[in-house]
């Protein structure tokens, strides 16, 4: 899988800064992600910086998916441009200012969005398992970074996102298993299957209530604030899942 990356930050990030981050994320995918998941991708910066994406440039699309990097949250710009010119092509969007507001390095957001684009390009995968309240089965979103998104590590000096492993999406607990890459221990244990670490959350669809709900650790203001911010700005893959319509706002 080849992911085209377009620098649409209007000068906020130079191509050199973005290339440095992409090299680290590509190494993360090859050395850390792919050995566990069995598939990966290569991110490649294409095109030249422009003040706005006003019209199509075929040189900007030379891959299987697109990852836009924007400065400010301009969801309508990203949505309109992609739907006008590259409809049907999987995509994601990184907003640098949104990362700032979540007190997160933009490179972590880049890594987060890239890994989730690789794992579920069309944002349409769900996993059936017992719901968090334990009474009936629900359908969890297939998101590999959200449950541990407050955790990161360094690759060649660049901070990247932690991610869950395939064992995380299992019906039962893996005894002494490793459910996320870093294996961070909270309250004496690593993240549970379909659980979340502090600062993270996971969405799911409950067919009984016909509503989208979320797993958030009790008394976790960081995760609650992050979810509320994305909801208010109408960004995030959850927006696309809930609407059932293509939406690049992340």
C-alpha positions in Angstrom: 0.0 0.0 0.0 1.3 3.4 -1.0 0.0 6.4 0.9 0.3 9.8 -0.8 0.9 12.6 1.7 0.0 16.2 0.8 1.4 19.1 2.7 -1.5 21.6 2.9 -0.3 23.5 6.0 0.2 26.8 4.2 3.8 27.0 5.5 3.1 25.9 9.0 5.2 22.8 8.3 8.0 22.8 5.8 8.5 19.8 3.5 11.8 19.1 5.3 9.9 18.8 8.7 7.3 16.6 7.1 9.9 14.4 5.4 11.7 13.8 8.7 8.4 12.7 10.3 7.5 10.5 7.4 10.8 8.7 7.6 10.2 7.9 11.2 6.6 6.8 10.6 7.7 4.6 7.7 10.3 3.0 9.9 7.6 2.5 12.6 5.3 0.8 10.1 8.1 -1.5 8.8 9.8 -2.4 12.1 7.0 -2.2 14.6 3.6 -2.4 13.0 3.9 -4.8 10.1 5.7 -7.6 12.0 2.6 -7.9 14.3 -0.2 -7.2 11.9 1.2 -8.8 8.7 0.6 -5.8 6.4 1.9 -2.3 6.1 2.4 0.7 3.8 4.8 3.3 2.7 4.1 7.0 3.1 5.4 9.4 0.4 5.3 13.1 0.2 3.9 14.2 -3.1 3.2 17.6 -4.7 4.3 21.0 -3.6 3.1 23.3 -0.8 0.2 25.5 -1.9 -1.8 28.1 0.0 -5.1 26.2 -0.8 -6.1 23.1 -2.6 -8.1 24.8 -5.2 -8.0 22.4 -8.1 -7.0 18.9 -8.9 -3.4 18.1 -9.7 -2.9 14.5 -10.9 0.7 14.6 -9.6 -0.8 14.7 -6.1 -2.3 11.3 -6.4 0.2 8.5 -7.0 -0.8 5.9 -4.5 -3.6 3.8 -3.0 -4.7 6.3 -0.3 -4.2 10.0 0.6 -3.2 11.6 3.9 -3.7 15.3 4.0 -1.8 17.4 6.5 -3.6 20.7 7.3 -2.7 23.6 9.6 -6.1 24.7 10.9 -9.3 22.6 11.2 -11.0 23.3 7.8 -13.0 20.2 7.5 -15.2 21.6 4.7 -12.1 22.4 2.6 -10.7 18.9 3.0 -14.1 17.2 2.5 -15.0 19.2 -0.6 -11.6 18.9 -2.3 -11.4 15.1 -1.8 -15.0 14.4 -2.8 -14.6 16.5 -5.9 -11.4 15.0 -7.2 -10.6 11.7 -5.5 -13.9 10.2 -4.5 -13.6 6.5 -3.7 -9.9 6.7 -2.7 -9.3 6.0 1.1 -8.0 9.1 2.9 -7.3 10.7 6.2 -6.5 14.2 7.5 -4.1 15.4 10.1 -4.8 18.8 11.6 -1.7 20.4 13.3 -3.7 22.9 15.3 -6.0 20.1 16.6 -2.9 18.3 17.8 -1.9 21.4 19.6 -5.2 21.8 21.3 -5.0 18.2 22.5 -1.5 18.8 23.8 -0.1 16.2 21.4 2.9 16.4 19.2 1.7 16.7 15.6 4.0 13.8 14.7 2.1 11.5 17.1 -1.2 12.6 15.3 0.5 11.8 11.9 1.5 8.4 13.1 -1.9 7.8 14.7 -3.8 8.6 11.5 -1.4 6.8 9.2 -1.6 3.5 11.2 -5.4 3.7 11.4 -5.6 4.4 7.6 -3.5 1.3 7.0 -5.5 -0.9 9.3 -9.0 0.2 8.1 -8.7 2.2 4.9 -12.4 2.5 4.3 -13.4 3.1 7.9 -16.0 0.4 7.7 -14.6 -2.5 9.8 -16.2 -3.6 13.0 -15.5 -6.4 15.5 -18.3 -8.2 17.4 -17.7 -8.8 21.1 -19.3 -8.6 24.5 -20.2 -5.0 25.3 -18.5 -3.1 28.1 -21.6 -3.5 30.3 -21.5 -7.3 29.7 -25.1 -7.9 28.9 -25.0 -8.3 25.1 -22.8 -8.2 22.1 -21.9 -4.9 20.4 -19.8 -3.9 17.4 -16.5 -2.2 18.2 -14.7 0.2 15.8 -11.6 -1.3 14.3 -9.3 1.5 15.5 -5.7 0.6 16.4 -4.6 3.8 18.1 -7.6 5.3 19.9 -7.6 3.0 22.9 -3.9 3.9 23.8 -3.7 7.3 22.0 -2.3 9.1 25.0 0.9 7.0 24.8 3.8 7.5 22.4 7.4 6.6 21.9 10.5 7.8 19.9 11.6 6.5 16.5 14.8 8.2 15.4 14.1 11.1 17.7 10.5 11.6 16.3 7.6 10.9 18.6 5.0 8.4 17.3 1.8 6.8 18.5 1.4 3.6 20.5 -1.0 1.1 18.9 -2.9 -2.0 19.8 -2.0 -5.5 18.5 -4.2 -8.1 16.9 -4.8 -9.9 20.2 -6.6 -6.8 21.4 -9.5 -7.6 19.1 -10.3 -11.0 20.7 -13.5 -12.2 22.4 -11.8 -13.0 25.6 -8.8 -11.8 27.6 -5.4 -13.0 26.5 -3.9 -14.5 29.7 -0.5 -12.7 30.2 -0.9 -11.5 26.6 0.4 -8.4 25.0 -2.4 -6.3 23.6 -0.5 -3.1 22.7 3.0 -2.4 21.3 4.4 -0.6 24.4 2.8 -2.9 26.9 2.3 0.0 29.2 1.0 -1.1 32.6 -1.8 0.8 34.3 -3.1 -0.3 37.7 -0.8 -3.3 37.4 -1.9 -4.6 34.0 -1.7 -3.8 30.3 -4.7 -2.7 28.3 -7.5 -5.3 28.2 -9.1 -6.5 25.0 -11.6 -3.9 24.0 -10.5 -1.7 26.9 -8.8 1.6 27.1 -5.7 3.0 28.8 -5.9 6.5 30.5 -6.5 9.2 27.8 -7.9 6.8 25.3 -11.3 5.7 24.2 -13.0 3.3 21.8 -16.3 3.7 20.0 -18.8 0.9 19.4 -22.3 0.5 17.9 -25.0 -1.1 20.0 -27.6 -2.7 17.8 -30.0 -2.8 20.7 -30.1 0.9 21.2 -29.1 1.7 17.6 -26.6 4.3 18.9 -22.9 4.8 18.9 -21.4 4.8 22.4 -17.9 4.9 23.8 -15.6 3.1 26.2 -13.9 5.6 28.4 -12.2 4.9 31.7 -14.1 6.3 34.7 -12.9 9.7 35.9 -10.7 10.2 32.8 -10.9 14.0 32.0 -8.2 13.7 29.3 -10.1 11.2 27.3 -13.5 12.9 27.9 -12.0 16.3 26.8 -10.4 14.8 23.7 -13.7 13.1 22.6 -15.7 16.3 23.3 -13.3 18.5 21.3 -13.4 16.2 18.2 -17.2 16.0 18.5 -17.5 19.8 18.7 -15.3 20.3 15.7 -16.9 17.4 13.8 -13.5 15.7 13.2 -12.4 12.2 13.7 -13.0 8.8 12.0 -16.0 8.5 14.3 -17.8 11.2 12.3 -17.5 9.2 9.2 -18.6 6.0 10.9 -21.7 7.6 12.5 -22.8 9.3 9.3 -22.1 6.4 7.0 -20.8 8.9 4.5 -17.2 9.5 3.2 -15.6 12.1 5.5 -11.9 13.0 5.8 -12.3 15.0 9.0 -10.1 13.4 11.6 
